[in-house]
Amino acid sequence: MMIASVQTLAQLRGIHRRYGSTIALDGIDLSLQRGEVLALLGANGAGKSTAIGLLLGLLAPDRGEATLFGQAPGALVARRRSGVMLQSAGIPDNLRVAELLDLTRSYYPAPRSVADCVALAGLDGLLDRNYRRLSGGQQRRVQFALAICGNPEVLFLDEPTTGLDIDARQRMWATIRELVAAGTGVLLTTHYLEEAEALADRVVVLNRGRVAAAGTMQDVRALVSQRRIRCLSALDVARIAGWPGVRSATRGHDGCGHDGSLARIEILTDAAEAVARRLLAEDPALGELEIQRAGLAEAFLELTRDPADAGTATDQKEAA
Amino acid sequence: MNASHAIAADAAAAHSSLRSYLLEARYECLRLLRTPSFALPSLLFPPLFYLLFGVLLNKSSGDAARYLLATYGVFGVMGAGLFAFGVTVALEREQGFLIYKRALPMPPGAYLFAKMAMAMVFAMLISLLLSILAATVGGVDLRVSQWLLLWVVNVVGVLPFAALGLYIGTLVGGQGAPAIVNILYLPMAFLSGLWLPLKLLPAWIAQLAPVWPSFHHSQIALKVIGMDAGGSLALHLGVLIGVTALFFVLARRRLAAG
């Protein structure tokens, strides 16, 4: 118990929170441990930013308890041990980067040196620049520097790499890994599934204010039994779509084969073995058979699909 | 682990906020000095108006130059307080900066302290510029104690307008704030007798004047140079303190509600 309380940096227990008649969080539990990256995944409106707002003390729960370092979030002492990067910081645009760092570092008891901040966040040559004159990606890196400048034990990153190019994103990932290796706990929300994949020790998938799945990335994927079958076949996709266990069957645009009778077919299924057996039995000429576990993207869509919602996968992808 | 945990907690608790207060105030001033759309009108309009109406167009007497020194001082700090608070708070609220600041370990009160300090710095500069103009080209001759007192009245007198501006900033968005501030600022200045003495204006305007905080501020400034309407100092101070307290309380309530 003692150990747990020391290792646990941030915790939500049985949290309910609504905005007017909209339920943002409907009884969620989560905890962040020292030295781990916890990724919060979910579509817009799933409750990710509300969860962060509660842990930062920006919002109060209607029911349940939020704690940061075992205290009520929002206490100055707790905030002095946390770093934060919000989705939009609204930073006043006519200060220089060095001035923003100077001010934010003054809030913390043992801040990182400016040189360290520059190196970790990739701010070389930006210190004397006006924040307003920076590109979106550069501003995001400054916000990251402000989040880590206080040497925080816990780091809240709300969609940190939005607007970054691939190099900058990978550099930020490397820095986050470095901080985590040194014991920092990181709570990350992201729309980029590869980001969760690259960084997270654990993921929590939120859907409409509830925890839809939690565990390691592997756990979350295993929860989804769906697999994808690809093959080259002359079978009629409409007929395949009617087979038991098949969720969808689609035909590629271009016919192929010597007489154009074969088509690329893609099948999403919960019963890959049975469907593959039937495919081979019904079409002896079938070729290029491929079976894949659903990627995280599909796992994610599957987890966040509302049973009551008849929306297509494309809609879901846009919402995500 | 437990030990380092406790050490981190102790260090966090013991950290002094003083430097943050000072830096916050310094950068707030720098930010606004670097914003020409705020700094230029705030710092230059009162001296320019004074130069025009108190010196160049003033053929009559030294009285007008003295009167307008006091009232343009009030006009200047009123603008600094209203705009510096009203517009910046509205923008920062709208753009999410206030929420970000609440998530950061900024010491409580540093935000308002910095803005108050900034408004007072602008008030000092405005008052200083006006005094230099009055003493040189305006030919105004005051005792040292009067110059100093006038300066103090202006610098402290920015607070009721800062409070009013703050409250406006919590009510309206960044686009609406300048409009609302101007709608209050210019008529209030005129109706309080800051541009023309009240005795030159229709009687009903003079009767209505005690409604405006700027009237009470200007009466205190005029008292320093012996040109006030003879009202009680305690009443003028009481109204200004009341206005300051009322709008700070209202604004804090709005800010706390998020």
Interface residues (C-beta under 8 A of the other chain):
Chain A: M2 I3 V6 Q7 L56 G57 L58 F69 G74 L76 V77 A78 R79 R80 R81 S82 V84 L86 S88 A89 G90 I91 P92 N94 L95 E99 D102 L103 T104 S106 Y107 Y108 P109 A110 L146 G150 E153 F156
Chain B: M1 N2 H5 A8 A9 A11 A12 A13 A14 H15 R19 S20 L23 E24 Y27 L30 R31 R34 T35 E92 E94 Q95 G96 F97 L98 I99 Y100 R102 A103 L104 P105 M106 P107 P108 G258
